[in-house]
C-alpha cells in the first residue's frame, strides 16, 4: 500500500467531503495520482464515496491512533512501554520477534493501523480493517526460563478481558486457550510466542488483535462467530484510549506473572471462562475427536476435561467447540 493512500485517508478521516483538487494540492501530487492511491481504499476495508462537484468522503470516519495521547496515559501508569505506531505492516509479531533477536528492550510495543498478513493461532490469518481493528504486539523479557511460562497466554487473556471490561465492554469472557469472547463470539485473539533458555532468561512476544468496529461486510467474511467492541460497549471508547488501557493491563499482568506465574491470575481466568462446566467437542492435534465436560484449568494452563468414560484429561494443545449440556 502506498504512503499516499494513508496520507489521503488521514485527510478524509473526519467523514466529511473533501475536494480532490484541494487534497492533491496539499499533498503535492496530481489529481490522477491521488485518484489511483484512493482506489486502494477497499483493500483496507474502507468504503469511499466519490461525488462529482463534492469530492471524496468516507462512509464512516476513521480514528487513527494518537501516539502522544497513548503515551501520556501510559507514562502516568508505567514508563516501561516504548510504543511505535506504523501505518502498514505484514505482522507486528513477526517484526517484533526479529527485534527481540536483535536485543530490543522489554516493553517494546509495535502497533499497526493495518496488518496485511496478521497471524493467528495454528497459522490462521487475522482479518483486520483500517480503523476497525486494534492490532499490536508487546515484547516482554522474563528472568524465568521458557519452561516456566506455562499459562502465559491465559494470563494475558485475563488481563485483556479486564481492560475491555474497564472500557465499558459488557459480558466479556475468555475461551481456552487464547480468545476473548462475548456471548461465545470472538472479540479478541492472542498469540504468544516464547523463546529462551529453560532456566532463564526468556522472552515473549505477545500479539493481540481486537475487533473494534469491523462493519457487517467484514464480519460476514470471517469464518467463525465474531463480535466487535462497537456492538458490546454502550459508549464506544476511542481506539487510543483502548490501546492505552490494554497496554497498562498487560504490564500489570506480566509483572504478576513474573512474580507468581499463572497462579496469580488462575482464579480470575477460571471465573471468566465461558466454557467452564460445559460440554465441548475436543479436537486434539494427533488424536481422534471426542466429547467431554470442561472441569478446570491446571496450574500450568492446561485445560482439564472429563471424558464420558470417566477419565480426566489435561489438554495442553487442542481445539474446543461448544456442545449442548
Residue pairs with C-beta under 8 A, 6 or more apart in sequence:
1 40
1 43
1 44
1 87
1 88
1 114
1 116
2 37
2 40
3 87
4 27
4 29
4 33
4 34
4 37
5 37
5 38
5 40
5 41
5 44
6 87
6 88
6 113
7 27
8 23
8 27
8 34
8 37
8 38
8 56
9 38
9 41
9 44
9 46
9 58
9 62
9 130
10 64
11 18
11 23
11 26
11 27
12 18
12 23
12 48
12 56
12 57
12 58
12 62
13 58
13 61
13 62
13 63
13 64
13 131
14 61
15 57
15 58
15 60
15 61
15 62
16 57
17 51
17 54
17 55
17 56
17 57
18 55
18 56
18 57
19 54
19 55
20 31
20 34
20 35
20 50
20 55
20 56
21 31
21 55
22 55
23 34
23 55
23 56
24 30
24 31
24 33
24 34
27 34
29 37
38 48
38 50
38 56
41 47
41 48
42 48
44 114
44 129
44 130
45 128
45 129
45 130
45 132
45 214
45 215
45 218
46 58
46 59
46 62
46 129
46 130
46 131
47 58
47 59
47 60
47 215
48 56
48 57
48 58
48 59
49 56
49 57
49 58
49 59
50 56
51 57
60 131
60 213
60 215
61 131
62 130
62 131
63 131
63 238
63 239
63 240
64 113
64 131
64 239
65 85
65 111
65 113
65 239
65 240
65 243
66 240
67 83
67 85
69 240
69 241
69 244
70 83
70 240
70 243
70 244
70 247
71 81
71 83
73 241
73 244
73 245
73 248
74 81
74 83
74 244
74 247
74 248
77 248
77 251
78 248
78 251
80 106
80 107
80 251
81 107
81 109
81 138
81 247
81 251
82 105
82 107
82 108
82 109
83 109
83 111
83 247
84 108
84 109
84 110
84 111
85 111
85 112
85 113
86 110
86 111
86 112
86 113
87 112
87 113
87 114
88 112
88 113
88 114
88 115
88 116
89 95
89 110
89 112
89 114
89 115
89 116
90 115
90 116
90 117
91 115
91 117
91 118
91 119
91 207
92 110
92 111
92 112
92 115
92 118
92 135
92 136
92 137
92 207
93 119
93 137
93 191
93 193
93 205
93 207
94 117
94 119
95 110
95 137
96 104
96 108
96 110
96 137
96 138
96 139
96 205
96 207
97 193
97 205
99 108
99 110
99 139
100 139
100 195
100 203
100 205
104 139
105 139
105 141
106 139
106 140
106 141
106 203
107 138
107 139
107 140
107 251
108 138
108 139
109 136
109 137
109 138
109 139
109 247
110 136
110 137
111 134
111 135
111 136
111 243
112 135
112 136
113 130
113 131
114 128
114 129
114 130
114 133
114 135
115 126
115 128
115 133
115 135
117 125
118 125
118 126
118 127
118 128
118 135
118 209
119 125
119 126
119 191
119 207
120 126
120 189
120 191
120 209
121 177
121 178
121 189
121 191
126 135
126 189
126 209
127 214
127 218
127 221
127 222
128 135
128 209
129 214
129 215
129 218
131 212
131 213
131 239
132 211
132 212
132 213
132 214
132 215
132 218
132 228
133 209
133 210
133 211
133 212
133 214
134 208
134 209
134 210
134 212
134 239
134 242
134 243
134 246
135 207
135 208
135 209
135 210
136 207
136 208
136 243
136 246
136 247
137 205
137 206
137 207
137 208
138 205
138 206
138 208
138 247
138 250
139 203
139 204
139 205
139 206
140 203
140 204
140 205
140 206
140 254
141 201
141 202
141 203
141 204
142 148
142 149
142 196
142 200
142 201
142 202
142 203
142 204
142 257
142 258
143 200
143 201
143 258
144 200
144 201
144 202
144 258
144 261
145 196
145 197
145 198
145 199
145 200
145 201
145 202
146 194
146 195
146 196
146 197
146 198
146 200
146 202
147 198
147 199
148 200
148 202
148 261
149 194
149 202
149 204
150 261
150 262
150 299
150 300
150 301
150 302
151 261
151 262
151 266
151 297
151 299
151 300
151 301
152 192
152 194
152 204
152 257
152 262
152 301
153 177
153 178
153 190
153 191
153 192
153 301
154 174
154 176
154 177
154 178
154 262
154 265
154 266
154 269
154 297
154 301
155 253
155 254
155 256
155 257
155 262
155 264
155 265
155 269
156 178
156 190
156 192
156 206
156 208
156 250
156 253
156 254
157 174
157 178
157 179
157 180
157 190
157 269
158 174
158 253
158 265
158 268
158 269
158 272
159 249
159 250
159 252
159 253
159 254
159 265
160 180
160 188
160 190
160 208
160 210
160 246
160 249
160 250
161 172
161 173
161 174
161 180
161 272
162 249
162 253
162 268
163 242
163 245
163 246
163 248
163 249
163 250
164 172
164 180
164 187
164 188
164 210
164 229
164 242
164 246
165 172
166 245
166 249
167 229
167 233
167 237
167 241
167 242
167 245
168 233
168 234
168 235
168 237
169 182
169 187
169 229
169 232
169 233
170 182
170 232
170 233
170 234
171 182
171 183
171 232
172 180
172 181
172 182
172 187
172 232
172 272
173 180
173 181
173 182
173 272
173 273
173 274
174 180
174 181
174 269
174 272
174 273
174 274
175 181
175 184
175 186
175 273
175 274
175 275
175 320
176 273
176 275
176 294
176 297
176 303
176 320
177 301
177 303
178 189
178 190
178 191
178 192
179 186
179 187
179 188
179 189
179 190
180 186
180 187
180 188
180 189
180 190
180 210
181 187
181 227
181 274
182 227
182 231
182 232
183 227
184 225
184 274
184 322
185 225
185 226
185 227
186 211
186 224
186 225
186 226
186 227
187 210
187 211
187 226
187 227
187 228
187 229
187 232
188 208
188 209
188 210
188 211
189 208
189 209
190 206
190 207
190 208
191 206
191 207
192 204
192 205
192 206
192 207
193 204
193 205
193 207
194 202
194 203
194 204
194 205
195 202
195 203
196 202
196 203
206 250
206 254
208 246
208 250
210 229
210 242
210 246
211 226
211 227
211 228
211 229
212 228
212 229
212 230
212 239
212 242
213 228
213 229
213 230
213 236
214 226
214 228
219 226
219 228
229 236
229 237
229 242
230 236
237 245
253 265
256 264
256 265
257 264
257 265
261 299
262 269
262 299
262 300
262 301
263 299
266 297
266 299
269 297
270 276
270 296
270 297
273 294
273 297
275 294
275 320
275 322
276 294
277 293
277 294
277 295
278 293
278 294
278 322
278 323
278 325
279 291
279 292
279 293
279 294
279 322
279 323
279 324
279 325
280 291
280 292
280 293
280 294
280 305
280 320
280 321
280 322
280 323
281 289
281 290
281 291
281 320
281 321
281 322
281 323
282 289
282 290
282 291
282 292
282 305
282 315
282 318
282 319
282 320
283 289
283 318
283 319
283 320
283 321
284 290
284 315
284 317
284 318
285 317
285 318
290 307
290 308
291 307
291 308
291 323
292 305
292 306
292 307
292 308
292 313
293 305
293 306
294 303
294 304
294 305
294 320
295 304
295 305
295 306
295 312
296 304
297 303
297 304
298 304
298 314
300 316
301 316
302 314
302 315
302 316
303 314
303 315
303 318
303 320
304 312
304 313
304 314
304 315
305 312
305 313
305 315
306 312
306 313
307 313
